[in-house]
Amino acid sequence: MRKAIYIVFLTISILIFGCASSIEATEFYEIGMAYFELGKFEEAEKWLNRARSSDRTMTASQYNLGRIAFEQQRFEEAAGHFESILKKDPNNILALRAAAYTRIKSGDINKAEKHYAKLLELVSESSDDGHNHALVLFAMGRYTQAEEVLEKYPLALMDNNEVILLYARCQAANNKPQAIDTYSTWLNNNTDAKVRFEYAALLEKNELYARALEEYKKALTEIPAAGSNLNKSEFIFAVARVLLIADGTSSEGITELQNAVKEGFNNISALEELANNRRISAANRDSIRLIINELRLKADS
């Protein structure tokens, strides 16, 4: 209410006492920010655009115009505002941080990475910015660099679950067996079917089949009953695959494979790879080929 009264008072003052050239730009800025805090973004933009014509309020107005555009998911426009500030002031930390995060939102991870690299030159101690930089590097497939960035923040690697999980994924992408322990640390304090599936797959890759089987089965129980985009049939197939590879004569593995197909599993390439695995008995490989043939017939019918 007080903000609304303040806006009315300033606006009336402008109308009574003079034209735009005689009014302090700071007053335009204050009106714009008052509208901003009320969530009236269209009005806020009008006044902030007037305020940025003055050197005194140009940077602050540009920054907050970027915030408005971001709030309305106009990410490209928002990034343009923040990057306009950086052209004049390359070391502006607020603008760098806003531009970097906005570029993630706009999907331009190359520009986001450059902004985060610059930002961390200025505030190297910021673990939040370091985590975001590593996320961008990971998305770019630069796993080694992402891992190196995270290792600069040992305290975050002890306490921050998001950082720990990203570190585990970086280690796994870099084929480091230490990823097993990092995943385990995360799962000691969190429950997530997708992450546990990743962990189980890593155990399987390292031929720790008993542990992999246990984790795949746990992951199955952690799939949400509703609202999940996880494919239960893929989880069951993973259980079947481990059973068959760990014990080539396993009839239980074939049963689980049939269960996976009943649940909708139809990845013929994955089944063919399994059918060609010489660690599996000839009889079970024949059974897998029968399943493949049935799926092909079903697809053709």
C-alpha positions, 0 to 999 in steps of 0.5 A: 500500500505504501509503495502504491501511495509513493508511486502516486505521489511521485507521478503527480509531482512529475505532472505538476512540477515539470517535464521529463528533462527537469525531473531527476532520473533517480525519481524515474528509477524509484518509480520503476522499482516501486512498480517492479516490487508490486509485480507490475512489470509493464509499468516498471519497464516504462519508467526504467527505460526513461531512467536509463537515459541518464548516466546516473541510473543507466546501469541499475535500470538496464540490470533491472530491465533484464530482471523483468525480462527474465521473470517473464521468460524472455531470456534472450532479451534478458541476456541482452540487457545484462550483456549490454552492461558487460560491454561497458563494465566487463567485471560487473559481478552481478551482471556476469552472474545474471548473464551466465544463468540467463544464457543457461536458460536461453540454451546458449551454453557456450556463452554461459560457460564464457561468463562463468569462466570470467566470473570465477576469475573474479570470485573464485571462492564462490562454490555456487558459481563453481557448481553452475560452471561445472554444470555447463561444462558437463553439458558441453561434454567437457567432463574432465574440466567440470571435475577439475572445477568441482575439486576446487570446492572441497567443502561443497563436495562434503556438504552439498548434495547437488555438487556431490551428485554432479561430481559423481557423474563427472567421475563416471563420465571420466571412467574413474572407479572413484565414482562408485564411492561418490555415488554411494555417498550421495545415496546414503542421504538421498533416494532417487530411482534414476540416480540409483540406476546410474549407480547400479549401471556403474557397478555393473560396468565394473563387474560388481554384479552382486551389488549391481543387482541389489541396486537395480532391484532397489531402484525398481522399488523407488520409481514413483507410482505416478507422475514419473517419466522413468521406464520401469521395463528398462529397470527390469531389463537391467536386472535380467541382464545382470542375472544372465551375465553373472550366471550364464545359465540363469533361468531367473534371468530369462524370466525377468527378461520376459517380464521386461517385455511384458512391461513394454521393453522393445529395444531389439538392439539391446536384446541382440547385444545380450544374445551375442554375449558369450558369457551367457549359455547357448540355451539362454541365448537361444531363448533371447533370440526367440524373444527378439523374433516375437518382438519383430513379428509383433512390430510387423503385424 
